Amino acid sequence: MFVEVSFFGASIEGHNTGSKETSERSHHSSRVGVLLDIGSFSTPKGLLEWIVSKIDPELGEFRNPRNNTHIVFNKEMVVKALGLPRGTRPVVLTGDHEESPHRDFYRIRYKTAGMRSPIYYAEHLLENDELDDETWFRTFYLVVIGRYFFPGTSSMLPLEYLGSLGDSKLVCEYDWADQIFRHTMSGIKCFQERCRKAKKAGNTNPLWAGGCLPWIAIVYMDHLDFPVSTLSTHRINDAIPRASNISDADFMFVMKHDKNKLTLIPNTYGVRPFRPFNATPYAVVDANLGNKDFEAPILPQPREAHPSHSGQDASQQHTTQTLSSPEVLFN
């Protein structure tokens, strides 16, 4: 099985359509951190599947027994990987039958499936300059969280999040990073359970895993320690937010130097040791990342070689996942 995940970049910028006035809305009124600055890259197929197979979603922990390295994931890593604001309010979810003044606005009638809320319809609405600022922003953010934060298999808008999108001024106050973290671990747990059942049944059909998985691969990459000899050919820029400063070339570099070449099993990684945690981007205190009022420049920080290869925990945070999972294809 291989992972099929594309990520952000031109896709989010592409939703910034319409007139100059409409274009300026997403930059000045949306309060979505630095989403439009996220670069265009794709998470490699085999690498992400291997990482996911080594994660205990109940603990939120990656562990590689080959060299005894491990990462305890947490929501702060989501913030720095994606450039999200640090909200404190729990994200509000509404049920399918709960009242919402905005739910019907995004629904259209299908001949065979009744009233549905496809993402493509919301994308079409974003091109309408007649939308007021609040409606335009709500639609933009629904598309962003539906395609990137909580991707699903049906390409429908996640209308359950309308409870957190009633007022654009309050969106940054919600803890989106925590929701993404818990949702990702829930999706990984579901995927691993499906893998076990499929293996037992001899089923080779495509499987699905849910959640915003690319940030997991970014965090893993950022923990790897590379020998000095390789840094003359490629350096990974450690500046944050991470998704605004990485490229496909970074992942190709990781796959080349972290791949286990002593096994015939394809897509086996984990050869490189980890650098000390205080040398990773996640050890930097960056209290205002993603908040609108923060305008201090984030300078590039080229990766250096570190003599110590001891891995360190990012956090002692443990969690149990219970959320349902939108899905991304592993095939």
VOSEKOL-183593 format. One line per field, with one value per residue (C-alpha): residue number from 1; residue in one letter; x, z, y. Coordinates in steps of 0.1 Angstrom, whole numbers. Each point is the difference from the previous one (the first is absolute). Layout:
VOSEKOL-183593
k <- NUM;...
r <- A;...
east <- X;...
up <- Z;...
north <- Y;...
END
This chain:
VOSEKOL-183593
k <- 1;2;3;4;5;6;7;8;9;10;11;12;13;14;15;16;17;18;19;20;21;22;23;24;25;26;27;28;29;30;31;32;33;34;35;36;37;38;39;40;41;42;43;44;45;46;47;48;49;50;51;52;53;54;55;56;57;58;59;60;61;62;63;64;65;66;67;68;69;70;71;72;73;74;75;76;77;78;79;80;81;82;83;84;85;86;87;88;89;90;91;92;93;94;95;96;97;98;99;100;101;102;103;104;105;106;107;108;109;110;111;112;113;114;115;116;117;118;119;120;121;122;123;124;125;126;127;128;129;130;131;132;133;134;135;136;137;138;139;140;141;142;143;144;145;146;147;148;149;150;151;152;153;154;155;156;157;158;159;160;161;162;163;164;165;166;167;168;169;170;171;172;173;174;175;176;177;178;179;180;181;182;183;184;185;186;187;188;189;190;191;192;193;194;195;196;197;198;199;200;201;202;203;204;205;206;207;208;209;210;211;212;213;214;215;216;217;218;219;220;221;222;223;224;225;226;227;228;229;230;231;232;233;234;235;236;237;238;239;240;241;242;243;244;245;246;247;248;249;250;251;252;253;254;255;256;257;258;259;260;261;262;263;264;265;266;267;268;269;270;271;272;273;274;275;276;277;278;279;280;281;282;283;284;285;286;287;288;289;290;291;292;293;294;295;296;297;298;299;300;301;302;303;304;305;306;307;308;309;310;311;312;313;314;315;316;317;318;319;320;321;322;323;324;325;326;327;328;329;330;331
r <- M;F;V;E;V;S;F;F;G;A;S;I;E;G;H;N;T;G;S;K;E;T;S;E;R;S;H;H;S;S;R;V;G;V;L;L;D;I;G;S;F;S;T;P;K;G;L;L;E;W;I;V;S;K;I;D;P;E;L;G;E;F;R;N;P;R;N;N;T;H;I;V;F;N;K;E;M;V;V;K;A;L;G;L;P;R;G;T;R;P;V;V;L;T;G;D;H;E;E;S;P;H;R;D;F;Y;R;I;R;Y;K;T;A;G;M;R;S;P;I;Y;Y;A;E;H;L;L;E;N;D;E;L;D;D;E;T;W;F;R;T;F;Y;L;V;V;I;G;R;Y;F;F;P;G;T;S;S;M;L;P;L;E;Y;L;G;S;L;G;D;S;K;L;V;C;E;Y;D;W;A;D;Q;I;F;R;H;T;M;S;G;I;K;C;F;Q;E;R;C;R;K;A;K;K;A;G;N;T;N;P;L;W;A;G;G;C;L;P;W;I;A;I;V;Y;M;D;H;L;D;F;P;V;S;T;L;S;T;H;R;I;N;D;A;I;P;R;A;S;N;I;S;D;A;D;F;M;F;V;M;K;H;D;K;N;K;L;T;L;I;P;N;T;Y;G;V;R;P;F;R;P;F;N;A;T;P;Y;A;V;V;D;A;N;L;G;N;K;D;F;E;A;P;I;L;P;Q;P;R;E;A;H;P;S;H;S;G;Q;D;A;S;Q;Q;H;T;T;Q;T;L;S;S;P;E;V;L;F;N
east <- 0;11;-11;-15;1;5;2;-8;21;-15;-33;-7;13;-22;-31;8;-19;-20;7;27;-24;-8;37;7;-26;20;31;-14;-34;2;22;13;36;24;-19;4;38;2;21;-10;13;-12;6;18;-21;22;16;-33;-14;31;-2;-37;8;24;-25;-19;-31;-11;32;5;35;23;26;26;15;28;19;-22;-11;-34;-22;-29;-22;-20;-22;29;16;-31;2;36;-4;-31;4;-33;-10;0;-36;-13;-37;-11;-11;-38;-16;-37;-20;-17;-34;10;-11;24;-9;26;-4;-26;20;26;-24;-11;-23;13;-23;7;15;-22;15;38;28;28;33;0;-32;16;30;-23;-16;34;1;-31;10;-35;5;4;33;-13;-16;31;23;-22;-1;38;7;-25;19;34;-10;-19;28;31;-7;-26;0;-28;-8;-33;13;-27;2;5;-31;4;26;-24;-4;36;-4;-28;22;33;14;-2;15;35;-12;-9;26;2;34;-14;-29;24;23;-28;-17;33;7;-36;5;32;-16;-28;24;21;-30;-11;34;-1;-34;10;31;-19;-26;26;-16;22;-26;9;-3;-6;16;-14;12;26;29;27;8;11;25;13;6;18;22;9;14;24;37;20;38;21;9;-36;-5;22;-27;-32;-10;-35;-11;-12;-19;-36;-27;14;-26;10;37;2;-1;-2;38;2;-21;20;32;-16;-10;35;19;-25;-9;10;19;8;-35;-21;-31;-10;-5;19;16;14;38;9;4;-19;16;-5;-34;13;15;-34;-24;-24;22;-3;-24;-21;-30;-17;5;-31;-17;-10;17;34;21;36;18;9;35;13;20;20;4;34;16;0;25;-25;-26;-20;-38;-20;-37;-19;-25;-14;-35;-20;-35;-28;-17;-38;-9;-13;23;-2;23;30;7;26;0
up <- 0;-7;12;-24;17;-16;21;1;-19;-33;10;28;-19;-29;22;3;-32;-14;0;17;28;5;-1;28;22;6;8;23;13;3;30;-11;11;-29;-21;-32;4;2;-27;-26;7;1;28;-14;-1;15;27;15;1;18;26;6;6;28;19;31;-4;36;12;-30;-2;-28;9;-22;17;-25;17;30;-12;8;-3;23;-22;13;-12;3;-29;-20;6;-12;-28;-15;13;18;27;36;10;34;-7;-7;-36;-1;-19;-9;-9;-33;14;22;-9;-20;-18;-27;-7;-28;-19;-10;-10;-36;-12;-16;-22;18;34;13;14;2;6;-25;4;-36;5;28;-22;-26;26;8;-35;7;9;13;31;32;18;27;-24;-23;29;14;-34;-5;34;-6;-32;18;29;-23;-25;22;38;0;-35;-8;-27;-11;-9;21;22;37;11;36;4;-7;37;1;-31;11;4;-19;29;23;-23;12;36;-7;6;-35;6;28;-22;-29;24;15;-33;-17;28;-3;-37;5;26;-24;-28;20;11;-36;-10;27;-12;-36;6;20;-28;-28;-14;-24;-9;6;35;13;29;13;11;-9;-3;-17;33;14;-28;5;37;-7;-26;24;26;-23;3;-32;-4;-8;-34;-12;9;-29;-24;18;31;15;11;36;0;13;-9;-14;-29;-14;-1;-13;-35;-19;-1;38;0;-28;20;30;-20;-15;33;24;-21;13;-29;18;-4;-30;16;-19;17;31;17;34;-6;11;37;16;8;35;5;9;-35;-17;-10;27;29;-9;20;-25;19;-27;-31;-22;19;-21;22;-2;-28;10;-28;4;-14;-18;22;-22;17;15;8;37;15;24;-13;31;-5;24;7;-13;27;27;-13;-4;-15;-8;-34;-3;-30;-33;-29;-35;-23;-23;-24;6;-30
north <- 0;35;34;25;35;34;30;37;25;10;-17;24;30;-12;4;37;8;29;37;19;8;-37;-9;25;-16;-32;20;27;-12;-38;-3;-34;4;-5;-26;19;-1;-38;-14;-26;-35;-36;-24;-31;-31;-28;23;11;-35;-13;29;-7;-37;9;23;-9;22;-6;17;22;-15;-10;-27;-16;-31;-2;29;6;34;15;31;9;21;29;29;24;-19;5;37;3;-24;17;35;1;25;-12;1;-12;-5;-36;-4;-2;-28;-1;-31;-6;8;30;35;21;32;-7;-38;3;27;-27;-27;-8;-28;-31;-21;-32;11;28;31;0;25;-6;18;10;19;20;7;13;23;15;15;20;35;7;-20;21;-3;-23;-24;0;-7;-28;-17;4;-16;-28;-9;2;-23;-23;-5;3;-1;-28;-15;-25;-25;15;35;15;31;-8;19;-12;27;28;4;14;22;24;30;5;20;-30;-27;4;-5;-36;-27;-14;-15;-22;-11;-9;-19;-21;-5;-12;-25;-13;-5;-18;-23;-8;-7;-24;-19;-3;-12;-28;-11;1;-20;-26;-3;0;31;20;27;37;13;35;19;32;34;27;-24;21;19;-34;-5;36;-6;-33;16;28;-24;-18;7;-2;-4;31;-15;2;36;11;-13;10;19;0;34;-2;33;0;-4;-32;-4;33;-9;-36;-15;-33;1;-2;-32;-15;7;-17;-30;-4;2;-16;-30;-34;-15;-33;-14;-12;14;31;34;-8;30;10;-3;35;8;29;33;14;14;34;2;-5;28;-12;10;37;21;19;13;20;-22;2;29;30;26;-17;14;-7;-18;-36;-4;-31;-24;-25;-33;-8;-33;-10;-24;-14;-25;-5;3;20;2;30;-2;-23;6;-32;-2;-24;5;-3;21;-14;4;16;-19;1;-28;-27;-23
END
